[in-house]
């Protein structure tokens, strides 16, 4: 045994010494290679898992860019700029909040050009950094060419999940929250509508005379329930996977433009979804408004305008949560404020959208909202934004329009408002007998208050939307009343907005949002009723759809309605008359709210009719040669193009 053991021990001893010499010499002669191998196998003490925005543009008016860096312990890293073919990129400051998973990097792009530059993240004693290559792009067109919606447009409001299912394969996405069920029979579930479904039906919108599409938020809403509506965003830079992709959205915008359709994107700055990635890992405590216990907003927009408001009521309005699953964002946090402003500019610049509808516009801090509008219009002077201001009082509503005269000397910089006072009037007028302030007088008095608005013609007017009872429901599905509402929508001052399905008598009460936001028939394979082809529609539905199509296609060329002045006359004997006119055209609109026909002597309208000898009915094509007396059908609106 000893004889056999000795050679083995000798062999092992020599092998060990040989290996030791090899390693020692290797380390002495090639130390860098061995260290590199060691570092390649070593896990760094920090990570970079998210960067927002992912790209930016040179030539912007604001030369300062915030870049949000996120990853485990990334706040422990040092940041510097490495190689660059994008010009001289300077770090202005590096802000590290209390949560070490964040860095807010601010860089100066004053001397930048299109190209790439390195963001290097390193740490003392760590030889291998994380290097991210950031891209600066050249804008596709001059900033003046980013043109928004105008009073010449007719906006069609579409809820993507409820309009048309263009790609059934994305109805269920396994990476998304499994509790968000896909079930067309569930009013608050997901129904499968998507961006491709909208794109496939662009010809329908164009045929109907609509010129702009307002999309309820298609951004990611990865919530466990009620994620279909889009107002609980969980990623501000990403389209919801069940709705499509960012590439799908970009294609939709370009395809729509080819059909002369503008895309208006819904945004939300007041709140986000509770499942948002930065809510689940807050950068800092004051990123959102927090209370010892759940505190809901009092929803009193009037507190902003009220000269006698208590601080308690004001704070509850501004800081209270919209709902339990919608954390209230604190826009007075400067990093969040910049983040939100840049996000909206990114959507405009990257995709070329033609407008923004800002949800719950008065709920964030007013000073921030004014700063946001100013920042957007500094970059895009011909763009447009409409803010949702859900107020029935013109005084409270007008406070939010740009250059409004108010006791607080507040200037919102917001051009356009959702005109709830006019909407309320149009929803009540035709259900009432005419009186001093009832019936058609409701419309008259709503417009009498226009003097409080700096630019009432910029207001978005509507019969219904995704938050209020459908117009067909409010009018008892009376076809005459609905046509009257649409006729006033097409001819009053402002930018008309139609809710999807209004043209085919879709119903739904405001107390049940899930049913209010029903599926557009024909948008799903197997639908027995198809509103795109009129297959299965009732005679009343076909009649209303045809009327809507004729009305809004006429409006496309009615320049007096787009930009003309307005004059109206006090309602009398159930008849309300208004004119839209410019130097070349004059349109006379006569509403008869009676259940009987009316003969109207036109003497009292001569200040607007003088010099005109005949008229053409805008919708029937009939020529009227005697303008001294006009016969108005019962419960109707007659639109006449006056001719000399």
N, C-alpha and C positions, 0 to 999 in steps of 0.2 A: 504493500500500500504506500509506504513512504517513497519508494523509487518512482512510482507512477505520479505521486503528488508533486514532487519537486519540479519536474519540467513544466507542469501546469502553472505553478506559482511564478516560476521564472518568466514564462510567456506573458502572464498578466502584468507583472511588474514592468517589463520592457514596453508592453503595449500602452500602459498608463503614462509612462515617461515620454513616449513618442507622441502621444496625443497632447500631453501638456506642452511639449516643445512646439508643436504645430499651432496650437491656440495662441501661445505666448508670442511666437514669431508673427502669426497672422495679425494679432492685435497691435504689435509694435509697428509692423510695416503698413497695415491697412486699417487703422483705427476708425476712419470715417465710415467705411463700408460696414463694419461690424456695428457701430452705433446706429447707422441708418437702419440696419436690420432689426435692431432692438426697438427703435422708435416705431418702425412699421408694425410691430406686434403690440405696441403699447397703446392703450385706450386713453385718449386725451381727457382731461378733467372737465371739459365743457363741450357742448354740441351746438350746431346751427341747424335747426329743423324748419325754420320759416323766415322769409324775408319779404317785407311789404313796404312799398309797392315793388313788384318784381323787376320793373323797368321804368324809365322816365324819359323825358324829352329835353332836348336843348332848345334854346331860344324862347323859353317861357318868360313871362313878365316877372314872376317871382323866381329869383335866382337861388333861393335856399330850398333844399330838399331834405325832408326827414326820411330816413330809412330805418324801419323797425326791424331789429334783429332779435330772433327768439330761439331759444334752445336751452337745454338743461345747463345751469350754471354759467351761461354765456356772459353774465355780468362780471365774472371774475377774469375775463380775457381783456387784453389790451387791443385797441383797434388802430390800424394805420392804413394808409392808401399805398398800394404797391404799384406794379407796372400799369401804365395807362397809355392808350392811343386816343383817349378822349379829351386831351388837353390837360390843363392844370386843375386837378380836383383837390380842393382844400377842405380839410375837416374844420368846421367852425366850432363844434363842441360835441362831446360825447356825454350823454345823460344816462346815468345808471340808477334806475329806481330801486326801491327797497326789495323788490322781487328780483333776485339775481338771474332769473331766466330771461331778462329783457335788457336790451341796449337800444336807446334812441340815438341814432347817429345823424347829425346834421352836417350837410356838406354844402359848399359854395360852388355853384355851377356858372358863375359869371364868366369864367374863361374856358368853359367846357365846349366841346364839339362832339358830334356823333361818333360813337365808338365804344370801347369797353375799358373798364378800369378794375383793378383788384381791390377788394376789401380783405385785409389780412387780420385775422384774429389769432392772437398768440398769448403766451403767458411766460413769465420769467422761468428759466430753467427748462422750459419745454422747447425742443429744437424744431419740432414739426408743427407749423401753424395750420389753421383752416384758412383756405383761400377761396373766396367767392368772387366770381367774375360778374360785374354789374354792367348792364347795357344801357347806353344813352342813345335814343333814336332821334331821327329827324322828323318833325311834324309833316304829315301828308299834305297839308294845305295851310295857307295863311289863316291866322286866328279869326280874321274878319269873315271868313267863309263858313264858319260854324254858325249857321243860321237856325234860330228856333222857330217855334210855332207862332202864328199871328192870327188876328181876327179873320183872315181869309181862309183859315182852316176849319175843318169839322173833325173833332177828336172822337174816336171810338174807343171806349174803355173795354179792355179785354182782361179777364182773369185767366192766365195761362192754363191752370189746372182744370178749368171748367169749360174750355172752348173747343178744343179738338185734339185728339190723340193721334199724332203723326208717327210716333214710334212706340208701339206697345212693348218693345224690348226693355225700355227704361221705366216701365210702370213700377217695377220693384227692383231696387238696387240693394244688394246684400250689404254693402258697406254703410248704408244709411241706417238710422235708428229703426229697429225691427218693430217697435211699438206703433210707428206711424203707418197705420194700415192702408192698403189699397183696396177700396171697396166703393163702387159707384152708388151703392144703395145706402151708404153711410154719409149723411149730410156733412159731417165734419172730417171725413176721411179724404184720402187722395183719390182722384178720379182718373188720372192718367193723361190729362191734357198737357201739352208741351210746346216748345218753341217751333218744332218742325210742323206741328199741327197748324200753328198760326201762319208759318211760311207757305204751307201748301194752299192756304186760302186767301192769299194776298189779292187775287183777282176778285174775290167777293167784296172785299173792302173797297177796292177801286171802283167796282161796278156800282156800289151803293152810294158813291159820292163822298165817302169819308176820305180825308186827306192826311190824317195823323192817327197813330195807334198809341194809346196810353196803356202800358202793361203794368198790372199790379206786380209787386216785386218778384222777379224770377230768381233772385239770389238765393243761395243755400239757406234752407230752413230745416236744419236737422233736429227737429223737436220731436218728442215722443207722441204728441197729438196736435191737432189743429195746425199742421204745418203747411196745409194746402194754400192758405191765403197769402203767404209770403211776408208777413209783417213782423216775424220774429227771426230776423236774419242771424245766421250763425257763421257766416263768412262773407265779409263785405266785398271780397274780390273774386267771388266764384259763383257761377250759375249753379242752381240746384241740379244734381245729377239726374233727378227724376223729371226735370224740365228740359235738360239738354246739357250742353257744354258751353264754355266761353266761345269756342269756335262756331257753334250753332248760332249763338247770339250775334256774333259778328256777321255771319252770312245772312241772317235775318235782316239786319240793318241795311246791308248792301242790296239785298233783293227787294226790300221795301222801297228803297230810294229809286230803284229802276221802275217802280210802279207809281212814282210820285207820291209815296207815302212816307211820312216822318215817324220816327220812333221816339216816344216820350217815356222815360224810365222812372218808375216810382222809387223813391229813396226814403229812408227813415234814419233820422239823427237823434230822435228823442230816446229811443230804446233799442234793444236788440233781443235775441233769444237767449234764454237761460243756458242753453247748450253751446253758446258761442265759445270758441276756443279760448279767447282772452277773459271771458267771464269765469271759466273753470280754473283759470290761473291768473288772477288779477295782477296787472303790473304794479299797482299801488292801491291803497285803500280808497282814495278819493276818485278812482276811475269811474265809479258809479256812486249813486246816492244810497247810503246805508242808514238803517234805523235799528233801534233795539228790537222792534217787531215790524212785521209787514205793514207798510203804510202806502195806501193807494192815493193816486191823485184825486183831487176834488173835481177835476175836469172843468173848472170855471175859468174860461179864457178871459172873462171880464176882469179878473183880478189884475191883469197886466195894465188895463186901461183905467181902472177905477182910481180916482184921485183920493178916495178915503179908505183904501184897502188896508187891512191889517197884515202885518208881517207873517202871522200864522197862516192865513189863507193863501197869501202869495207863495210862501214856501211849499205849502202842500200841493199847490198847482204845479209849480216848477220842478219840485223834487220828488213828489210821490210817484210811485210806479204805475204804469198804465195797466198792468195786470201782473199776476204772480209769476208768470213765466216770461215776463218782459222787463228785465232790469233797467232802471232809469239811468241813462248815461249822463255823466257830469262834464258838460262841454267847457266848464271853467278850468278843467285840467288842461294846461296848454299843450301837452303831448297828444291827448285825445282830440282836442280841437284841430290841431294840424293834421292828424291822421284822417279825420272825417273830411276836411276840406280837400286834401289831396286825393282821397278816394273818389269824390265826385268828379274832380278834374280828370282823373284817370279814365273813368267811364266815358267822358266826353271825348277825350283825346284818342283813346285806344279804339273805340268803336264808332265814334262819329254820331252819337245820338243827337236828336234835334230838340230835346227839351227834358226838363226834370219836373216831376210832380213831387213836392216834398210833403210827406205824410206828417200830420200833427204839427204843423209848422210853428204854432205859438207855444208849444210845450217845452222845447229847449229854451235856454236862456236867450232873451231877445238880443242882447249885445253880441252874442256869438252868431246868431242867425244873420244879423246885419253884416257882420264881418265875413261870413261865408258867402253871402250874395255878392258882396263887393269883390271878393277874391275870384269868384267865377266870372264876373263880368269884366274884371281887369284882364283876364285871359281871353275871353270870348265876348266882345262887346255887342254882338248881334244875336246872342243866345237868348233863351227865355226859360223862366222858372215860374211855375204856379204853386203857391203854397196852400195847403188845406187849412182853411180858417172856418171852422164849423161854428158860425155865429149867425143868429137870425137878425141881429141888430146891425144896420148899416154903419152906425157910429163905431161900434166895437170892431166890426169887420174892416172898415176903412183904415183904422189905426195901423194895420199891417202892410198897407201899400206904400211903395216908394214915394217919398216927398209928401206924405200925409201931414196935414197941420193938426197937431195935437198938443195937449197941455204939457206933456213930458218931453216935447221936442225930440221925439224918437224918430229915426229914419231907418226903416227896415231894409232899404235897397231892393225890395221884392217887387217885381213889376206886376205880377198877376195873382189874383185871389180866386178861390172857389166861392162863387156868389150864392151863398145860401139864402139871403133875403129874397132874391129873384126866384130861386128854386121854390121856396115856400109859397110865394105868390102864385107861381104857375101850378103848384099842386093843389091850391085851394080855390082858385078863381072859377073854374068850370063846374065845380060841385055846388056852387052857391047861386042864389038869385042876386042880381045886381042891386046894390044899395050904396049908401054914402061911402062906405069903406069895405064893401064886400063884392064878390064877383070880380068883374073886370077891373074894378077900382083897386083891387089888391095889386094888380100889375102896375097900374098907373102910379100908385103911391110908392111902390118899391122903387120905381124909376125916378120919382120926384126927389128921392133922397140921394141921387147920383152926385149932387153938388158936394157931398162929403168926400168923394173919391177923387184923388188927383187924376186918375186915368180909368174911368169906369169901362171904357171900351176894351181894356185889357183883361177884364174879369172873365173867368170861365163860367158860363151859365149852363145849367143842366136841369133835366126833369128828375133824374134819379141816378144813383151810382151804387157801388158795392156795399154801402153802409146804411142806406135808407130803403124804405119800402119801394118796390117797383111801381112805375107810373101806371101800368095796367091795373095793378091792385088798387092803387089810390083812386083811380077813376072808375072803378067797377067794370073794367074792360069795355067801356063805352068808346067805340071806335071814333065817334065824332069828337069827343073830348081829347083823345090822344092825338088826333090829327091837329087839333087846335094848338095843343102844347108844342108839337113839333114845328108848326108854322111859326109860332112866336120864337121858338128856339133858333130858327133859321133867320129871323129878321130883326130881332132886338139887338141892341149893342152888345158887344162881347164876343167871346170865342165859344161856339156851341160844343157841348160834349154829350155824346149818346152812350148809354150803357148797353153792352152787348145783350141782344135779345129784346130790347124795347121795340124794335121794328117788327117783331113777330108775336107781340102780346105775351111775352114771358111774364109770369107772376111770381110773387114772393113778398112776404111781410118783413119789415125791418127787425122784428123781434126774434127771428130765426135766421141768422146769417147763413147758415149752411144751406137752407132751402132757397134763400134769396139769391144765392150764387149757384144756381142750377146749371146743368150741362146744356150747351148750345146744341140743339137737335141736328144730327147729321155729322157731328164731329167724331163719332165713334163708329167703327165697322159694325154693321148689324142694326143700327138705329132705324126704326120704322118710319120716323119722320126726319126729313132732310131739308133744313132751311136753306141750304146752299142751292138746291135744285127746285125747291118748293114742293117736293114729293111728300105727300101726307099732311101738308098744311091745310088748315081750314080756309074757307073763303075769306073770312075776316082777316086771318093772318096774311094771306096772299095780298089782299087789298091794302093792308097797312104797309107791308113790305114794299109794294109797288109805289105807294104814295111817298114813302120815305126816300126811295131811290130817286124818284122824279124831283122831289123837293131839294135834296142836297146836291144833285147834279146841276140843277138850275142855279143854286147858290154859288157854285164854283166860278161862274162868270159874272155874278151880280156885284160889281165893284162898289156900288153905292151902299151895299150891305156890309162890305168888308171895311171900308174906310170912310164912308159918308157920315154926314151929320144926322142927327135925329131930331124930329119934332113930333110931339103928340098932342092930342086934344082930350079934354076931360071926357070920360065916358058918359054917354047919354042914351037913355032908352035901350040899355043892354048892348050898345055899340061903342067900341073903342077903336080909334083910328090913329095910326102913327105913320110917319114918313121917314124913309132913309134916302138921303140925297147928296150928290156932289155936283160938280160943275157940268157934268155930262149926262147924268142919269138921275132918275127919281123913281122910287118905289113907294107905292101907297098900300098900306096893309089895313084891312078892315075886319075887325072881329065882331061877330054877332053871337052873343051868349044866350040868346033867347031860343026857346023851342019852336019859335015861329019865324018865318022869313021876315026880313026888314027892308023897307024902302028907305034909302038914305038921301036926303037933300044935301048936296055937297057945297052949298053956299058958304058955310062957316069954315070950310077948308081952303078957301080961295087963295089965301096967302101962300100956300104951297102948290096950288093947282093952276095958278095963273099962267097962261101961255101954252098950256097943254090942251090938245084937242081930242085926243083919243088915248086908249090904253090897251095893253095886251095882258090877258090873264096868264100869269107866269107858269101855271101848271096845266091849264087846259089848252092854251094857245088861242083861245077865243079873243077876237078883237072887239072892243067896245068903242063906238063912235060918239055916243051921247054920255058925257060925263056929268051932266047936271043932276041926274038922279041915278043911283045905283041900287040894284036888287041884291040883297045878301041872303044866301040860303040859311036855314036854321042851324044853330050850333056849328058854326064854321068860321074859318078865316080865309078871306079872299086876298090874294096878292096880285097887285096890278103894277105893270111897268108902264109909266106914263110916257106918252109920245107927243111931240109937237107937230 
